[in-house]
Amino acid sequence: MLNPKLILQYILLLASITATAQYTDVINSNRPGVSRSAFAVGKNVAQLEVGPYIVKEEHTPLKNEVSGFGIDFAARYGLVWEQLELNIEGSYQNDTFTDNRSSAFPVESDRANFRYLTVGAKYLVYDPYKKRGEEKPNLYSYHANKKFKWSNLIPAVAVYVGVNYDADNNSYVPYSNPFTSPNYEGGFTPKVMIATQNNFSSGWVLVTNFSKDRIGSDFSDFEYIVTLTKAINQQWVLFGETQGIKSDYYADNLFRFGGAYLWNKDFQLDTAVTFNTKDTPSVFGVNIGASYRLDFHKDPEVDKDNGTDVLEEYERKANKKKKKKKDGDPDTPEDSGKRKKETQEIDFDDEN
């Protein structure tokens, strides 16, 4: 059986070496919440997001409690296309579980394992902001440019596919008493998710996630996350978040509030508190964290003479030619000369 602590050491070592939307001028981090944005970090951008936390849980009916600490981590990399992101994410926790059913002789159990460890890929399948960015502003009306548009309600959409790894008898998976929790063989299970993102005016951003985790196991669960973020200025961001979890062994509604500070365009600091409103168990946690990126992104080649994107210009000309032939327009002298030259080359080849 693989040692969870050894796995964590390898992951943090790998992340520290590789660490570090579509590409943005400033870092695009998922922290301090737990939702995943629809946008990738950008092609050739490597990013590391890490946050230690402390946690306190009390299950009043069952008379047990948990007290400990852990670390959330994610390493993200944009590969091949701007829309594609590969990532490895996880949460490693070390705590003490205390069973107080016998007040005279409470029983303690020290635990240390991954709450989750997932490798996956996210792809942006729809980006409404790309089309909107091509829309020309109304030069005669300020209010026309600022007024609400129903099209703004259409979000960017991404799909995610990943694989979880759980060690044998991981007591965090069934979320139950380690002395009575069912046997869990561990192993690999798939995870799927849909992520949406709305970027509204005045610095508001709405992110939603809908995921199905540990598919095919006895401990599969469904989760939804809704995160609302507000940029106060160029450095400060505040957020609120709700997370719902539903499975046969555990159900909860968690709430998070916090903020982030942009130190510079590649480095962000953050903090948040997590809590719920029930006692089966009650949950309270505090985390601090940081996100850092190594930015190797390169903009598409630009024609220095006219400032146009060479790839976009090529596509524009190609589409123009297709439309011309479809409409039955006559060839230009340039096209006729090119076709004559191609015919001569073909005739020459036939002679041989």
C-alpha positions in Angstrom: 0.0 0.0 0.0 1.3 3.5 -0.9 2.3 5.7 2.0 0.1 8.8 2.0 2.8 11.0 3.6 5.3 9.9 1.0 2.8 10.7 -1.8 2.3 14.2 -0.3 6.1 14.8 -0.2 6.4 13.9 -3.9 3.5 16.1 -4.9 4.8 19.1 -3.1 8.3 18.6 -4.5 6.8 18.3 -8.1 4.7 21.3 -7.5 7.6 23.4 -6.2 9.6 22.6 -9.3 6.8 23.2 -11.9 5.0 25.9 -9.9 4.1 28.3 -10.3 -8.9 31.6 -18.4 -7.7 32.1 -21.0 -4.5 33.9 -20.3 -4.8 37.1 -18.3 -2.3 39.7 -17.4 -2.6 38.9 -13.7 -2.7 35.6 -11.9 -6.0 33.7 -12.3 -6.3 31.7 -9.0 -9.1 29.4 -7.7 -8.3 30.4 -4.2 -9.4 31.2 -1.5 -12.6 29.3 -2.3 -12.9 25.7 -3.4 -14.8 26.2 -6.7 -13.0 25.9 -10.1 -13.2 28.7 -12.6 -14.3 27.9 -16.1 -11.1 29.5 -17.6 -7.7 27.9 -17.8 -4.5 29.5 -16.6 -3.3 30.0 -20.2 -1.0 28.1 -22.5 2.6 27.6 -21.1 1.6 29.0 -17.7 2.5 26.9 -14.6 0.7 27.8 -11.4 0.9 26.6 -7.7 -1.9 27.2 -5.2 -1.3 26.2 -1.6 -3.1 26.9 1.7 -2.6 25.5 5.2 -5.7 25.4 7.4 -6.9 24.4 10.9 -10.2 22.6 11.4 -12.5 21.8 14.4 -15.5 19.5 14.1 -18.0 18.4 16.8 -20.7 15.8 16.3 -23.2 16.4 19.1 -25.5 13.4 18.8 -22.6 10.9 18.4 -20.4 12.7 21.0 -17.2 12.8 19.0 -14.9 15.6 17.8 -12.1 16.3 15.4 -9.3 18.7 15.9 -6.3 19.1 13.5 -4.7 20.9 10.6 -4.1 20.3 6.9 -3.0 21.7 3.6 -4.9 22.3 0.3 -2.8 22.3 -2.8 -3.2 22.5 -6.6 -0.7 22.5 -9.4 -2.1 23.8 -12.8 -0.5 23.9 -16.2 -1.9 25.2 -19.6 -0.9 22.9 -22.4 -1.3 22.9 -26.2 -4.4 25.2 -26.4 -5.4 28.2 -24.4 -8.6 26.4 -23.4 -6.9 23.3 -21.9 -5.5 22.9 -18.4 -4.0 19.9 -16.7 -4.0 19.9 -12.9 -3.3 17.9 -9.8 -5.3 18.8 -6.7 -5.6 17.5 -3.2 -6.0 18.1 0.5 -3.9 16.3 3.2 -5.1 16.4 6.8 -3.6 15.4 10.1 -6.0 15.4 13.1 -7.1 13.6 16.3 -10.5 12.0 16.4 -11.9 11.7 19.9 -14.9 9.5 20.8 -16.5 10.9 24.0 -19.4 8.4 24.3 -17.7 7.2 27.5 -17.0 10.5 29.4 -14.7 8.7 31.8 -12.6 7.1 29.1 -12.6 9.1 25.9 -10.9 7.2 23.1 -8.6 9.0 20.7 -7.4 8.1 17.3 -4.7 9.9 15.3 -5.4 10.2 11.6 -3.4 11.4 8.6 -4.4 10.9 5.0 -5.6 12.7 1.9 -9.2 13.9 2.0 -8.9 13.7 -1.7 -6.2 13.5 -4.4 -7.2 14.0 -8.0 -5.4 14.3 -11.4 -7.5 15.8 -14.2 -8.0 18.0 -17.2 -10.3 21.0 -17.8 -11.3 22.3 -21.1 -13.2 25.5 -21.9 -15.9 24.5 -24.4 -17.7 27.8 -24.7 -16.4 31.4 -24.2 -19.1 34.1 -24.8 -16.6 36.8 -23.9 -14.5 36.2 -27.0 -17.4 37.1 -29.2 -18.4 40.1 -27.1 -14.8 41.4 -27.2 -15.2 41.7 -30.9 -18.3 43.9 -30.6 -17.7 47.5 -31.4 -18.6 50.1 -28.8 -21.3 52.7 -29.5 -19.3 55.9 -30.0 -22.4 58.1 -29.6 -23.9 56.8 -26.4 -22.2 56.2 -23.1 -25.4 54.7 -21.6 -25.8 52.3 -24.5 -22.4 50.8 -23.7 -23.1 50.6 -19.9 -26.7 49.3 -19.9 -27.6 45.8 -18.9 -27.6 43.2 -21.7 -29.4 39.9 -21.4 -26.5 38.3 -23.3 -24.3 38.9 -20.2 -26.2 36.2 -18.4 -24.7 33.6 -20.7 -21.7 32.1 -18.9 -18.5 30.6 -20.0 -18.7 26.8 -19.7 -15.9 24.3 -19.1 -15.9 20.5 -18.6 -13.6 18.6 -16.3 -12.6 14.9 -16.1 -10.3 13.5 -13.4 -9.2 10.4 -11.5 -9.1 10.1 -7.7 -6.7 8.0 -5.8 -7.7 6.8 -2.2 -5.6 4.7 0.1 -7.0 1.6 1.7 -9.3 2.3 4.6 -9.0 6.0 4.2 -11.2 7.2 7.1 -11.9 10.6 5.5 -13.7 9.0 2.5 -16.9 7.8 4.3 -16.7 10.8 6.7 -17.5 8.6 9.7 -16.2 7.4 13.0 -12.9 5.6 12.3 -13.8 3.0 15.0 -17.0 2.0 13.2 -16.4 3.2 9.6 -16.9 0.5 6.9 -14.0 -1.1 5.2 -12.9 0.8 2.1 -10.6 -0.8 -0.5 -9.5 2.5 -1.9 -8.1 2.6 -5.4 -8.9 4.8 -8.4 -12.3 6.3 -9.2 -13.4 8.9 -11.8 -14.7 12.4 -11.2 -16.6 14.7 -13.6 -17.6 18.3 -13.3 -19.2 21.2 -15.2 -17.9 24.7 -14.3 -19.6 28.0 -15.4 -18.4 31.6 -15.0 -20.1 34.9 -15.5 -18.0 38.1 -15.5 -20.4 40.9 -14.7 -19.6 44.7 -14.8 -18.2 46.5 -11.7 -16.0 43.6 -10.7 -18.5 40.9 -10.0 -17.8 37.3 -10.9 -20.1 34.3 -10.4 -18.7 30.8 -10.6 -20.8 27.6 -10.3 -19.6 23.9 -10.1 -21.6 20.7 -10.4 -19.6 17.6 -9.8 -20.0 13.8 -9.3 -17.1 12.4 -7.3 -15.8 8.8 -6.7 -18.1 7.5 -9.4 -18.8 3.7 -9.1 -17.8 3.4 -5.4 -20.0 3.0 -2.4 -19.0 6.5 -1.3 -19.8 8.5 -4.5 -21.2 11.9 -3.8 -22.7 14.9 -5.7 -21.5 18.4 -5.0 -22.5 21.9 -6.0 -20.5 25.1 -5.3 -21.6 28.7 -5.9 -19.0 31.4 -5.5 -19.6 35.2 -5.8 -16.5 37.4 -6.0 -16.3 41.2 -5.9 -13.2 43.2 -6.8 -12.9 46.2 -4.5 -10.0 47.7 -6.4 -7.0 46.4 -8.4 -5.5 44.7 -5.3 -8.3 43.6 -3.0 -11.1 41.0 -3.7 -13.8 39.7 -1.4 -15.8 36.5 -1.8 -18.7 34.4 -0.5 -19.3 30.8 -1.2 -21.7 28.0 -0.5 -21.0 24.3 -1.0 -23.5 21.5 -0.9 -22.5 17.8 -0.4 -24.8 14.8 -0.7 -24.0 11.1 -0.4 -25.2 8.0 1.4 -22.8 8.6 4.3 -22.4 12.4 4.5 -24.5 15.5 3.7 -23.6 19.1 4.5 -23.9 22.7 3.5 -20.7 24.7 4.0 -20.3 28.4 3.8 -17.1 30.4 3.2 -16.2 34.0 3.4 -12.8 35.7 2.9 -10.7 37.7 0.6 -7.5 37.9 -1.4 -4.7 40.5 -2.0 -2.9 40.7 -5.3 0.8 41.3 -4.3 1.9 41.6 -7.9 0.6 40.2 -11.2 2.1 36.7 -10.5 1.5 36.4 -6.7 -1.6 36.4 -4.6 -2.3 36.0 -0.8 -5.6 35.0 0.6 -7.6 33.9 3.7 -11.0 32.5 4.4 -13.2 31.0 7.1 -15.4 27.9 6.7 -18.5 26.9 8.8 -21.9 25.2 8.7 -25.1 25.5 10.6 -25.7 22.0 11.9 -24.2 19.7 14.6 -23.8 16.4 12.7 -21.1 17.5 12.8 -20.5 21.2 13.2 -17.6 22.5 11.2 -15.3 25.5 11.7 -12.1 26.1 9.7 -9.6 28.9 9.0 -7.2 28.9 6.2 -4.5 31.2 4.7 -2.9 30.6 1.4 -0.9 31.8 -1.6 -0.9 31.4 -5.3 2.1 31.9 -7.6 2.6 31.5 -11.3 5.5 31.1 -13.7 4.4 32.9 -16.8 5.9 31.5 -20.0 2.9 32.6 -22.1 3.6 34.2 -25.5 1.1 36.2 -27.4 0.3 35.1 -31.0 2.7 36.5 -33.6 1.8 40.0 -34.6 2.6 41.7 -37.9 4.7 44.7 -36.9 3.8 46.7 -40.0 0.0 46.8 -39.4 -0.3 45.5 -35.8 -2.6 42.6 -36.8 -2.5 39.0 -35.5 -1.0 36.9 -38.3 -3.1 33.9 -37.5 -6.3 35.9 -37.4 -5.4 37.6 -40.7 -4.8 34.2 -42.3 -8.1 32.9 -41.1 -9.8 36.1 -42.4 -8.4 35.7 -45.9 -9.2 32.0 -46.0 -12.8 32.7 -45.0 -13.0 35.5 -47.6 -11.9 33.2 -50.4 -14.4 30.5 -49.4 -17.2 33.1 -49.4 -16.1 34.4 -52.8 -16.1 31.0 -54.4 -19.5 30.1 -52.8 -21.0 33.3 -54.1 -19.6 32.6 -57.6 -17.5 35.7 -57.8 -14.9 35.8 -60.6 -11.3 35.3 -59.7 -9.1 38.3 -59.3 -6.1 38.8 -61.6 -3.9 37.5 -58.8 -6.0 34.4 -58.4 -6.0 33.8 -62.2 -2.2 34.1 -62.3 -1.9 31.7 -59.5 -4.2 29.2 -61.1 -2.3 29.5 -64.4 0.9 28.8 -62.7 -0.6 25.8 -60.9 -1.9 24.5 -64.2 1.5 24.8 -65.8 3.1 22.9 -63.0 0.5 20.1 -63.4 1.1 19.9 -67.1 4.8 19.7 -66.6 4.4 16.9 -64.2 2.1 15.0 -66.6 4.7 15.1 -69.3 7.1 13.2 -67.1 
